[in-house]
């Protein structure tokens, strides 16, 4: 494969406060990644673009909790999304 023609990767996570850590609920490359991103956009789900993190999370199995080494990076993203959601709620309410 040409180095200029890199694969697109998408990983979807789900987090419930009753779980120890976020869980990988979908992952894919290229066309499947496009479908995951398209679905997220349809559902107005935040898309965070961080290639290295996506590549590492892609290595995990579906339904697997993320390992501790990714807690800080994912927590930072979730906190950002929570803040966005809260601000959006204040605008609506």
C-alpha positions as CSV (number, residue, x, y, z in Angstrom):
1,X,0.0,0.0,0.0
2,X,1.2,3.5,-0.8
3,X,2.3,5.5,2.3
4,X,0.2,8.5,1.0
5,X,-2.9,6.3,0.9
6,X,-3.3,5.5,4.6
7,X,-6.1,3.6,6.1
8,X,-8.9,5.4,7.9
9,X,-9.7,4.0,11.3
10,X,-12.8,4.5,13.5
11,X,-13.4,3.2,17.0
12,X,-16.7,3.8,18.9
13,X,-16.7,3.7,22.7
14,X,-19.6,3.4,25.2
15,X,-19.3,4.5,28.8
16,X,-21.7,3.8,31.5
17,X,-20.9,5.0,35.0
18,X,-21.7,1.5,36.3
19,X,-18.8,0.1,34.2
20,X,-15.2,0.2,35.3
21,X,-14.1,1.7,32.0
22,X,-15.4,2.6,28.5
23,X,-16.1,-0.4,26.2
24,X,-15.3,-0.8,22.5
25,X,-18.7,-1.1,20.7
26,X,-17.6,-0.7,17.1
27,X,-14.5,-0.5,15.1
28,X,-13.5,-0.5,11.5
29,X,-11.1,0.5,8.7
30,X,-11.8,2.4,5.5
31,X,-15.4,1.8,4.3
32,X,-16.5,0.4,7.7
33,X,-14.8,3.4,9.4
34,X,-16.8,5.7,7.1
35,X,-20.0,3.9,8.1
36,X,-19.2,4.3,11.8
37,X,-18.5,8.0,11.3
38,X,-21.6,8.5,9.2
39,X,-23.8,6.9,11.9
40,X,-22.2,9.0,14.6
41,X,-22.9,12.1,12.6
42,X,-26.5,11.0,12.1
43,X,-26.9,10.5,15.8
44,X,-25.1,13.8,16.6
45,X,-22.4,11.9,18.5
46,X,-19.1,13.8,19.0
47,X,-16.3,12.6,16.8
48,X,-12.8,13.0,18.2
49,X,-9.9,12.7,15.8
50,X,-6.8,11.4,17.4
51,X,-5.0,9.0,15.1
52,X,-2.6,7.3,17.5
53,X,-5.3,6.7,20.1
54,X,-7.7,5.3,17.5
55,X,-4.9,3.0,16.2
56,X,-4.3,1.7,19.7
57,X,-8.0,1.2,20.6
58,X,-8.6,-0.5,17.2
59,X,-6.3,-3.4,18.4
60,X,-8.8,-4.2,21.2
61,X,-11.6,-6.7,20.8
62,X,-15.2,-5.7,20.6
63,X,-17.0,-5.5,24.0
64,X,-13.6,-5.1,25.6
65,X,-13.0,-2.5,28.3
66,X,-10.2,-0.1,27.5
67,X,-7.0,-0.9,29.4
68,X,-5.8,1.5,32.1
69,X,-3.0,2.9,29.9
70,X,-5.8,4.7,27.9
71,X,-7.9,5.9,30.8
72,X,-6.3,9.4,31.0
73,X,-6.6,10.1,27.2
74,X,-10.2,8.8,27.0
75,X,-11.2,10.5,30.3
76,X,-10.0,13.8,28.8
77,X,-12.2,13.3,25.7
78,X,-15.2,12.3,27.8
79,X,-14.8,15.3,30.0
80,X,-14.7,17.5,27.0
81,X,-17.9,15.9,25.5
82,X,-19.6,16.2,28.9
83,X,-18.8,20.0,28.9
84,X,-20.1,20.4,25.4
85,X,-23.3,18.5,26.2
86,X,-23.8,20.6,29.4
87,X,-23.3,23.9,27.4
88,X,-25.7,22.6,24.7
89,X,-28.3,21.8,27.4
90,X,-28.0,25.3,28.8
91,X,-28.7,26.8,25.4
92,X,-31.7,24.6,24.9
93,X,-33.2,24.9,28.4
